[in-house]
Amino acid sequence: MSTNITTTCRDLDQLLPVAQIACRLLFQECYKKGIRNIFITETYRSQERQNYLYAQGRTRPGKIVTWTLSSNHTSRLAWDIAIGPPQSLYDEVILNRIGAIARKLGIIWGGDWIGSIDRPHFEVKKFWEMPINYKLEGQVIVPSNSNKKVQMIVAEKEGTNVTKVWNPASIAIQTATESYIAQAIKEGVIQESHLKDLKNGTMTTDRLLGLYITIQQRRAN
């Protein structure tokens, strides 16, 4: 993890376990409500970075971005989010919907603060517990950039036929796969729609495997 005070940390793993669970639960419940174009913009923040941000608009040029020198970002209990396209980055309507979901989960929302309203900000207390009747229903993929959407991977139940969406946790694997398919499209081996489906999260593992076999066969001919 970078310690540069000018660099934003978006790594969910840098939060305390209780905050990681709370964040994943929030993203899961947003996913279930159809809010999927949201992503993390900051998680852990060192005190040095907090001091640096506080100076902005005060002793350093720029617009004021924080109202305090004491933030739960430094305690690894807070995270900020934003909205991906086509909405604006901090769309109030969507943030208000997310804030309402957060309240039900016992998650503190900056939009409820009096005076210094901070709608993109969410945090929990160290002893936060998941509310009754809620649980993590699968692996929740929390994006850290606007190019990805929130996704859930639900374990396949024995005796059922569930189509799984291909969703690697590794950005490197995703990037390599996109490059592989893009090259095949350039060669005229497959259609461009396959790359679009991969990027928007509708590509299944079976279909991806089938594409790989098809590309290999056509290149061999």
C-alpha positions as CSV (number, residue, x, y, z in Angstrom):
1,M,0.0,0.0,0.0
2,S,1.4,3.4,-1.0
3,T,2.1,5.8,1.9
4,N,2.2,8.9,-0.4
5,I,-0.1,11.5,1.1
6,T,-1.3,12.5,-2.3
7,T,-2.4,9.0,-3.2
8,T,-5.9,7.7,-2.5
9,C,-6.2,4.2,-1.1
10,R,-9.2,2.3,-2.5
11,D,-8.3,-1.1,-1.1
12,L,-11.2,-2.6,1.0
13,D,-8.8,-4.9,2.7
14,Q,-7.1,-1.9,4.4
15,L,-10.2,-1.4,6.5
16,L,-10.8,-3.3,9.8
17,P,-12.7,-6.6,9.3
18,V,-15.9,-5.2,10.8
19,A,-15.9,-2.3,8.3
20,Q,-15.1,-4.6,5.4
21,I,-18.2,-6.7,6.2
22,A,-20.4,-3.6,6.7
23,C,-19.2,-2.2,3.3
24,R,-19.9,-5.5,1.5
25,L,-23.3,-5.7,3.1
26,L,-24.1,-2.2,2.0
27,F,-23.0,-2.9,-1.6
28,Q,-25.0,-6.2,-1.6
29,E,-28.2,-4.5,-0.5
30,C,-27.6,-1.7,-3.1
31,Y,-27.1,-4.5,-5.7
32,K,-30.4,-6.0,-4.7
33,K,-32.1,-2.6,-5.2
34,G,-30.6,-2.2,-8.6
35,I,-27.9,0.3,-7.6
36,R,-24.9,-1.3,-9.2
37,N,-22.9,1.6,-10.8
38,I,-21.3,2.6,-7.5
39,F,-17.7,2.2,-6.5
40,I,-15.2,2.9,-3.7
41,T,-13.2,6.1,-3.9
42,E,-11.3,5.9,-0.6
43,T,-10.9,3.6,2.4
44,Y,-7.9,3.9,4.7
45,R,-6.3,7.3,5.1
46,S,-3.2,7.9,7.1
47,Q,-3.2,10.8,9.6
48,E,-0.5,12.5,7.4
49,R,-2.9,12.3,4.4
50,Q,-5.8,13.6,6.6
51,N,-3.6,16.6,7.6
52,Y,-2.7,17.1,4.0
53,L,-6.4,17.1,2.9
54,Y,-7.4,19.4,5.7
55,A,-4.8,22.0,4.6
56,Q,-6.5,22.2,1.2
57,G,-8.5,25.3,1.0
58,R,-6.9,26.6,4.1
59,T,-3.1,26.8,4.0
60,R,-2.9,25.1,0.6
61,P,-4.7,26.1,-2.6
62,G,-7.9,24.4,-3.7
63,K,-11.4,23.7,-2.5
64,I,-12.1,22.5,1.0
65,V,-12.6,18.7,0.9
66,T,-12.7,17.8,4.6
67,W,-14.0,19.5,7.7
68,T,-11.9,17.7,10.3
69,L,-8.5,16.5,11.3
70,S,-10.0,13.5,13.1
71,S,-11.6,11.1,10.6
72,N,-12.6,7.5,10.9
73,H,-10.7,6.9,7.7
74,T,-7.6,6.9,9.8
75,S,-9.2,4.4,12.1
76,R,-9.9,2.1,9.2
77,L,-13.6,2.2,9.8
78,A,-14.8,4.5,7.0
79,W,-15.1,4.5,3.2
80,D,-16.2,6.9,0.5
81,I,-18.2,6.1,-2.6
82,A,-19.1,7.6,-5.9
83,I,-21.5,7.0,-8.8
84,G,-20.5,5.7,-12.2
85,P,-21.8,6.7,-15.6
86,P,-24.3,7.6,-16.8
87,Q,-25.1,9.5,-13.6
88,S,-23.0,12.3,-12.2
89,L,-20.2,11.3,-9.8
90,Y,-22.1,12.4,-6.7
91,D,-25.7,12.1,-7.8
92,E,-27.7,13.2,-4.8
93,V,-30.8,11.1,-5.6
94,I,-28.7,7.9,-5.7
95,L,-26.6,8.8,-2.7
96,N,-29.8,9.5,-0.7
97,R,-31.2,6.1,-1.7
98,I,-27.9,4.5,-0.5
99,G,-28.0,6.5,2.7
100,A,-31.5,5.1,3.4
101,I,-30.2,1.6,2.9
102,A,-27.2,2.3,5.2
103,R,-29.5,3.5,8.0
104,K,-31.4,0.1,8.0
105,L,-28.0,-1.6,8.3
106,G,-26.8,0.5,11.3
107,I,-24.1,2.1,9.1
108,I,-23.4,5.8,9.7
109,W,-24.0,8.0,6.7
110,G,-22.4,11.4,6.3
111,G,-25.6,12.7,4.6
112,D,-27.3,12.6,8.0
113,W,-24.8,14.8,9.7
114,I,-25.9,18.3,10.7
115,G,-23.8,21.2,9.4
116,S,-21.0,19.3,7.5
117,I,-23.1,17.0,5.2
118,D,-20.9,14.4,3.5
119,R,-23.1,12.2,1.3
120,P,-20.4,10.0,-0.2
121,H,-19.1,9.1,3.3
122,F,-20.0,5.9,5.2
123,E,-18.6,4.5,8.4
124,V,-19.2,2.1,11.3
125,K,-18.3,1.9,15.0
126,K,-15.7,-0.6,16.0
127,F,-18.4,-2.8,17.6
128,W,-20.9,-2.7,14.7
129,E,-22.8,-5.9,14.3
130,M,-24.8,-7.1,11.3
131,P,-28.6,-6.5,11.9
132,I,-30.9,-9.4,12.4
133,N,-32.4,-10.8,9.2
134,Y,-29.4,-9.7,7.2
135,K,-26.5,-11.8,5.9
136,L,-23.9,-11.8,3.1
137,E,-25.6,-14.0,0.6
138,G,-22.5,-14.6,-1.6
139,Q,-19.2,-13.1,-2.6
140,V,-19.8,-9.4,-3.1
141,I,-17.5,-7.7,-5.6
142,V,-17.0,-4.1,-4.5
143,P,-15.5,-2.0,-7.5
144,S,-12.8,0.5,-6.9
145,N,-13.3,2.3,-10.2
146,S,-16.2,3.5,-12.5
147,N,-15.4,0.9,-15.2
148,K,-16.8,-1.9,-13.0
149,K,-20.2,-2.6,-11.5
150,V,-21.1,-4.2,-8.2
151,Q,-21.6,-7.9,-8.6
152,M,-22.5,-10.9,-6.5
153,I,-21.2,-14.5,-6.9
154,V,-23.7,-16.9,-5.3
155,A,-22.4,-20.4,-4.6
156,E,-24.0,-23.0,-6.8
157,K,-26.3,-25.2,-4.8
158,E,-26.1,-29.0,-5.2
159,G,-28.7,-30.3,-7.5
160,T,-29.4,-27.0,-9.2
161,N,-28.3,-25.6,-12.5
162,V,-27.0,-22.1,-11.9
163,T,-25.4,-20.0,-14.6
164,K,-22.4,-18.2,-13.1
165,V,-21.2,-14.8,-14.3
166,W,-17.4,-14.8,-14.9
167,N,-16.0,-12.3,-12.3
168,P,-12.4,-12.6,-11.4
169,A,-11.2,-10.8,-8.3
170,S,-7.9,-10.0,-10.1
171,I,-7.9,-6.9,-12.2
172,A,-4.8,-8.2,-14.0
173,I,-6.8,-11.3,-15.1
174,Q,-9.7,-9.2,-16.3
175,T,-7.4,-6.9,-18.2
176,A,-5.6,-9.8,-19.8
177,T,-8.9,-11.5,-20.8
178,E,-10.2,-8.2,-22.4
179,S,-6.9,-7.9,-24.4
180,Y,-7.2,-11.5,-25.6
181,I,-10.7,-11.0,-26.8
182,A,-10.0,-7.6,-28.3
183,Q,-7.2,-9.1,-30.3
184,A,-9.5,-11.9,-31.6
185,I,-12.0,-9.3,-32.6
186,K,-9.3,-7.4,-34.5
187,E,-8.4,-10.6,-36.3
188,G,-12.0,-11.1,-37.3
189,V,-12.3,-14.3,-35.4
190,I,-15.2,-13.3,-33.1
191,Q,-17.7,-10.4,-32.9
192,E,-17.3,-7.2,-31.0
193,S,-20.4,-7.9,-28.9
194,H,-18.4,-10.5,-26.9
195,L,-16.1,-7.8,-25.5
196,K,-19.0,-5.6,-24.6
197,D,-20.6,-8.4,-22.7
198,L,-17.4,-9.1,-20.8
199,K,-17.0,-5.5,-19.8
200,N,-20.6,-5.0,-18.6
201,G,-20.5,-8.2,-16.5
202,T,-22.9,-10.5,-18.5
203,M,-20.3,-12.9,-19.7
204,T,-20.7,-16.4,-18.1
205,T,-17.9,-18.8,-17.4
206,D,-19.2,-21.4,-19.8
207,R,-19.5,-18.8,-22.6
208,L,-16.0,-17.5,-21.9
209,L,-14.6,-21.0,-22.1
210,G,-16.5,-21.6,-25.3
211,L,-15.1,-18.4,-26.8
212,Y,-11.5,-19.5,-25.9
213,I,-12.0,-22.8,-27.6
214,T,-13.6,-21.2,-30.7
215,I,-10.7,-18.6,-31.0
216,Q,-8.1,-21.3,-30.7
217,Q,-9.8,-23.5,-33.3
218,R,-10.2,-20.7,-35.8
219,R,-6.7,-19.5,-35.4
220,A,-5.5,-23.1,-36.1
221,N,-7.4,-23.3,-39.3
